[in-house]
Amino acid sequence: MKSIVQIAMTEELDTNDSDSLEESPACVLVFNANDPSGSGGLSADALSIAAIGAHALTVVTGAYMRDTAEIFDHIAFDEEAVSEQARAVLEDISVSVIKVGFCGSPENLSAVAQISTDYANVPVIAYMPNLSWWSEEQIDSYLDAFKELILPQSTVLVGNHNTLWRWLLPDWSSDRAPGPRDIARAAYEMGTPYVFLTGIQMPDQFIENALSSPNSVLVSEKFEKFDAVFSGAGDTLSAALAALVATGTDLEAATQESLTFLDRSLDAGFRPGMGHVIPDRLFWAHNDEDEPSEMEETPPSADSFMLDGHETRH
């Protein structure tokens, strides 16, 4: 028998059901590995997405064995476990964006590709991390699968300039480094319309971050290098971008806002162990009340830059 309190709570939930739905934050489906150090992985995704104001639906693809200094190993989940996690939540919750992080195996990439195929109207933000800690054979098989299965369905590919250069343009022979449009053209041939490059080297201790299509550089921001080594910056940036797109911010504005979010997270970074600095994705929670915040500005409307979903090409 229900108590009076339970009956009252049930009636209140029924009455306010439509209101609560309208107030629900945008949801981002995230595929990534668990990082016990909290540097990157699902920890970075969940904190960054929540800080932006969206809700992360986290699908665990595996687990890192790592500390704040380095990755020692990784154990991938079975592809059926990955698929069932995502299917269960997708049958219950509507998602605005899919974010693909490190999936751990070609089999898991195949599972993610099948799911995103079934939700082809949902934009996919794909992030390619540095895999140099892995064996050469594992790297090659993973990159080949990512290129064949994920890139044809991705709306934006996020990654470090050097990482994407070595992967997408392995035969680059020019004396100059490839620019954003060069890498964007290579990604476009695989089916991805936009690339978001970080860490483009510039003179005088500056780096450039750029959003580019094959035809034009849409956003270019210059930042001074921090005097520190960070872990988890790429996951933080790509998750922030996914959350901003999910909340209705147009792609160019979302790129700029995500860079501001990362810059402030790095500026407030902390070193919990003996390794690298971790971005503080909750920097805004520690600010003085009188300190103005750039992130409090109202984001531009999504109407000015419509972001289509992906089109499956495999």
Sequence and secondary structure as in RCSB ss.txt:
>XXXX:A:sequence
MKSIVQIAMTEELDTNDSDSLEESPACVLVFNANDPSGSGGLSADALSIAAIGAHALTVVTGAYMRDTAEIFDHI
AFDEEAVSEQARAVLEDISVSVIKVGFCGSPENLSAVAQISTDYANVPVIAYMPNLSWWSEEQIDSYLDAFKELI
LPQSTVLVGNHNTLWRWLLPDWSSDRAPGPRDIARAAYEMGTPYVFLTGIQMPDQFIENALSSPNSVLVSEKFEK
FDAVFSGAGDTLSAALAALVATGTDLEAATQESLTFLDRSLDAGFRPGMGHVIPDRLFWAHNDEDEPSEMEETPP
SADSFMLDGHETRH
>XXXX:A:secstr
   HHHHHHHHHHHHTHHHHHHH   EEEEEEEE TTSSSHHHHHHHHHHHHT EEEEEEEEEEEE SS EEEEE
E  HHHHHHHHHHHHTT   SEEEE   SSHHHHHHHHHHHHHTTTS EEEEE   TTS HHHHHHHHHHIIIII
GGG SEEEEEHHHHHHHH TT   SS   HHHHHHHHHHTT  EEEEEEEEETTTEEEEEEE SS EEEEEEEE 
 SS BSSHHHHHHHHHHHHHHTT  HHHHHHHHHHHHHHHHHT B  SSS BB  TTGGGGS TTS  GGGS   
 GGGS         
